[in-house]
């Protein structure tokens, strides 16, 4: 409602960036009428916001350098995908996408996901819930249904790697039931996690302290960096890099083509290896899908790390794919530029600058064929119409579950299941249900009382923390607890309270920040 009210203000007061829209945006006229019936005052009333303040903020946002960053309250709240769509419209109407001081496209060594358009017939969909791949990923909330059914093509086997679905994904009970029906469950982990306990096989992986590894998150602008974290202790035991496990599995399945002995021999001399590899790939284009495996079996064995070999492979192509950005970072483009960056990364703990985007033409990074931002998506029109003050007033009232549970919260005592030993939080109150003083008073709850939270998915007993940091009508329970350590679960697993079907209608994103619940003193 707030986004719709702000967009209506922009349209009514002539605050749209007309030149920007004409040059950079497609679909404005098609969506304009969708906001004709917005009553700004009524929309703000339901949001509990002052109309004048919303108008002033909207004016400032449209006339100053401004940007918008979403967090999980929006992304995991009601109308998740619609909120993201309305954000797109708001930012384009104000000309803030790709503009200095606005929301910009960042450079990267590797994107955070692949391009899997829904309309492409090659894009996979889930068998039962019919959800398409989104940036190459399926939403975890549909997995229990994709396993626990009678479809002949249901999921029968899973490899879980560096993840703990039985604590990290919504609806633990549904996951436990579904995992019990798998023909094969393999977990690749550094610890005997709750998921590992249910697995048929557990394959030991090295911790982040024992291996070369990196991440592809980018928060810098316009320069961007890459850091390959190095091992700081020797592994004690049979654990290996995860890549070693995948390579061996692929070999056992007969998936990896025969690697010429010449490539293995030249792995000691990377410049010569690079030339030989290019010659091999030119002669054998059918081997392209298996290039990461070929690198692992040749260069990876020489470097002592499959992860390092894969990084070398990424960097070998990177300068040719982004020559202008790499040049801005101070490199001269040539056949061995990737090797130069690779060597620099190995010598520089903490990371190195690998590229810099063009701040004067940020929208050149846009991948649409016409280089325009498209804001008209017919499939979203009915959803926009549905969200009205009257409809929201009705949906916000739930007599069976009158309060709202916010599952998960950023705070210093939460490590999202990474720290399994509870000793790191000793002497603190890390896992409580935070409740507003007035709500606590009405429910007869005092600080440190034991309370019971109930949702459609389940119930849990938890200590109350009475604090005005929680909004009225809302209670907050952090993620990352309920881990079994020394045979005892510490804190509650809030995902026991999150129904798997309580999810976004399009992307199936878990609505963790809005779970109807009821709370009472035990």
CORGI-V570294 format. One record per residue. N is the residue number from 1. SS is DSSP state (@ for helix, = for strand, . for the rest). Layout:
BEGIN
{{N SS} {N SS}}
END
This chain:
BEGIN
{{1 .} {2 @} {3 @} {4 @} {5 @} {6 @} {7 @} {8 @} {9 @} {10 @} {11 @} {12 @} {13 .} {14 .} {15 .} {16 .} {17 .} {18 @} {19 @} {20 @} {21 @} {22 @} {23 @} {24 @} {25 =} {26 =} {27 .} {28 @} {29 @} {30 @} {31 @} {32 @} {33 @} {34 @} {35 @} {36 .} {37 .} {38 .} {39 .} {40 @} {41 @} {42 @} {43 @} {44 @} {45 @} {46 @} {47 @} {48 .} {49 .} {50 .} {51 @} {52 @} {53 @} {54 @} {55 @} {56 @} {57 @} {58 @} {59 @} {60 @} {61 @} {62 @} {63 @} {64 .} {65 .} {66 .} {67 .} {68 .} {69 .} {70 .} {71 .} {72 @} {73 @} {74 @} {75 @} {76 .} {77 .} {78 .} {79 .} {80 @} {81 @} {82 @} {83 @} {84 @} {85 @} {86 @} {87 @} {88 @} {89 @} {90 @} {91 @} {92 @} {93 @} {94 .} {95 .} {96 .} {97 =} {98 .} {99 .} {100 .} {101 .} {102 .} {103 =} {104 .} {105 .} {106 .} {107 .} {108 .} {109 .} {110 .} {111 .} {112 .} {113 .} {114 .} {115 .} {116 .} {117 .} {118 .} {119 .} {120 .} {121 .} {122 .} {123 .} {124 .} {125 =} {126 .} {127 .} {128 .} {129 .} {130 .} {131 .} {132 =} {133 .} {134 =} {135 .} {136 .} {137 =} {138 .} {139 .} {140 @} {141 @} {142 @} {143 @} {144 @} {145 @} {146 @} {147 @} {148 .} {149 .} {150 .} {151 .} {152 .} {153 .} {154 .} {155 .} {156 .} {157 =} {158 =} {159 =} {160 =} {161 =} {162 .} {163 .} {164 .} {165 @} {166 @} {167 @} {168 @} {169 .} {170 .} {171 .} {172 @} {173 @} {174 @} {175 @} {176 @} {177 @} {178 @} {179 @} {180 .} {181 .} {182 .} {183 .} {184 =} {185 =} {186 =} {187 =} {188 =} {189 =} {190 .} {191 .} {192 .} {193 .} {194 @} {195 @} {196 @} {197 @} {198 @} {199 .} {200 .} {201 =} {202 =} {203 =} {204 =} {205 =} {206 .} {207 .} {208 .} {209 .} {210 .} {211 .} {212 .} {213 =} {214 .} {215 .} {216 .} {217 .} {218 .} {219 .} {220 .} {221 .} {222 .} {223 =} {224 =} {225 =} {226 =} {227 .} {228 .} {229 =} {230 .} {231 .} {232 .} {233 .} {234 .} {235 .} {236 .} {237 .} {238 .} {239 .} {240 =} {241 .} {242 @} {243 @} {244 @} {245 @} {246 @} {247 @} {248 @} {249 @} {250 @} {251 @} {252 @} {253 .} {254 .} {255 .} {256 .} {257 .} {258 .} {259 .} {260 .} {261 @} {262 @} {263 @} {264 @} {265 @} {266 @} {267 .} {268 .} {269 .} {270 @} {271 @} {272 @} {273 @} {274 @} {275 @} {276 @} {277 @} {278 @} {279 @} {280 @} {281 @} {282 @} {283 @} {284 .} {285 @} {286 @} {287 @} {288 @} {289 @} {290 @} {291 @} {292 @} {293 @} {294 @} {295 @} {296 @} {297 @} {298 @} {299 @} {300 @} {301 @} {302 @} {303 @} {304 .} {305 .} {306 @} {307 @} {308 @} {309 @} {310 @} {311 @} {312 @} {313 @} {314 @} {315 @} {316 @} {317 @} {318 @} {319 @} {320 @} {321 @} {322 .} {323 @} {324 @} {325 @} {326 @} {327 @} {328 @} {329 .} {330 .} {331 .} {332 .} {333 .} {334 .} {335 .} {336 .} {337 @} {338 @} {339 @} {340 @} {341 @} {342 @} {343 @} {344 @} {345 @} {346 @} {347 @} {348 .} {349 .} {350 .} {351 .} {352 =} {353 =} {354 =} {355 =} {356 =} {357 .} {358 .} {359 @} {360 @} {361 @} {362 @} {363 @} {364 @} {365 @} {366 .} {367 .} {368 .} {369 .} {370 .} {371 .} {372 .} {373 =} {374 =} {375 .} {376 .} {377 .} {378 @} {379 @} {380 @} {381 @} {382 @} {383 @} {384 @} {385 @} {386 @} {387 .} {388 .} {389 @} {390 @} {391 @} {392 @} {393 @} {394 @} {395 @} {396 .} {397 .} {398 .} {399 .} {400 .} {401 .} {402 .} {403 =} {404 =} {405 =} {406 =} {407 =} {408 .} {409 .} {410 .} {411 .} {412 .} {413 .} {414 .} {415 .} {416 .} {417 .} {418 .} {419 .} {420 .} {421 .} {422 @} {423 @} {424 @} {425 @} {426 .} {427 .} {428 .} {429 .} {430 .} {431 .} {432 .} {433 =} {434 =} {435 =} {436 .} {437 @} {438 @} {439 @} {440 @} {441 @} {442 @} {443 @} {444 .} {445 .} {446 .} {447 .} {448 .} {449 .} {450 =} {451 =} {452 =} {453 =} {454 =} {455 .} {456 .} {457 .} {458 .} {459 =} {460 =} {461 =} {462 =} {463 =} {464 =} {465 =} {466 =} {467 .} {468 .} {469 .} {470 .} {471 .} {472 .} {473 .} {474 =} {475 =} {476 =} {477 =} {478 .} {479 .} {480 .} {481 .} {482 .} {483 =} {484 =} {485 =} {486 .} {487 .} {488 =} {489 =} {490 =} {491 .} {492 .} {493 .} {494 @} {495 @} {496 @} {497 @} {498 .} {499 .} {500 .} {501 .} {502 .} {503 =} {504 .} {505 .} {506 .} {507 .} {508 .} {509 .} {510 =} {511 .} {512 .} {513 .} {514 .} {515 =} {516 =} {517 =} {518 =} {519 =} {520 =} {521 =} {522 .}}
END
